[in-house]
Amino acid sequence: MSSKTSIAGAVGFGHQSAKDAVATSFLYLPATSVNVNPTQNAQTLPPEVGGDYFLRGSYKASVMGSGNVACVVRPTGLGHLLLMLCGVDTVTNPTSGVYQHTFTPFLAGSGNDLPWYTVNKDVSGLYADQFLNTRVGSLSFDVSRASIMTAQMSLLATTPSTVTSASLGTKTFDTSPQFQTCSATVALTQEGGSTISSNANKVERFALAFNNNLSNDELSVGNYYLDDITLLQRTVTVDMDFIVRDAALYQAVYLNGGSIPSAWSPILYRGTLALTLTGTSNIPTSSTPYSCVFNFPGLDFLMMPTGLQGAELVRATLSTQVTLGTAGDRFNVVLTNGTASY
């Protein structure tokens, strides 16, 4: 009997019409790793008077689905990931066959909520795990020089179950082209649009980290599974790696843009970032290329430690965080592809 390989496995995402309603349509992502699994809360019985040196037994207290998925970012499947992250997708149709999706985080008290998804994990035809009522806890993107954009996400689901691989039916995979980072454009400026430095746009690597702080303890007596998963808080950080070519970013972080020499400034510098990735192929039946634009209208510049090593270029990482600021800024992602809705 031959062993099964992971290359025969698959992970699919389907938007549910409602909570507890298994999705009926799935898009499978060509993932690089799939580590989402049923998570059993196994407990041991407490030590008992008159017992033994060994505990008398164990039991299963509850179960949920959780874990991580990593993939190459493709413009069709990316829409599902961004919808799971943000919860709001505003769609326009600028030309025939072309759809522009603007994903935005909803406001507290708006009445909106994160969508529910069903996630299928086919374990190489041996069996399949199905995760009902799944939400995304974190979504991070790696945009590195001379490479392609990749993503990693953490997932949390109320109800895992096991089904046959055959029951998943025919799988539709995302075959849209990947984003090559050499085709990207960067605009990093001071909040308000003032130029920091011409070198501020020469970024070696972006690490975009979006986090949804989700509840994972909404259990009740009489139920093995989570009753709900609630969004508690959002955080977004953006780290940027640079070859240090001038002192402008240092002055922004530590001197609030002041000249050298100058005293350390207690005022946080605010920047604006637009990162645009453009596909090398057009959307079918159109002359419009696939594209994705990450817009951060307000970033707090937190730190930029600089180290020196012998016979090496001077490099530093600028760490920033999305905060509301005085203008109530958040972020949005504009994805242009050929998908009408998610």
Buried (B, 14 or more C-beta within 10 A) or exposed (E): EEEEEEEEBBBBBBBBEEEEEBBEEBBBBBBEEBEBBBBEEEEEEEEEEEEEEEEEEEEEEBBBBBBBBBBBBBBBBBBBBBBBBBBBBEBEEEEEBBBBBBBBBBEEEEEBEBBBBBBBBBBBEEEBBBBBBBBBBBBBBBBBEEBBBBBBBBBBBBBBBEBEBEEBEEBEBBEBBBBBBEEBEBBBBBBEEEEBBEBBBEBBBBBBBBBBEBEBEBBEEEEEBBEEBEBEEBEBBBBBBBEBBEEBBBBBBBBBBBEEEEEEBEEBBBBBBBBBBBBEEBBEEBEBBBBBBBBBBBBBBBEBEEEEEEEEEEBBBBBBBBBEBEEEBBBBBBBBBBBEEB
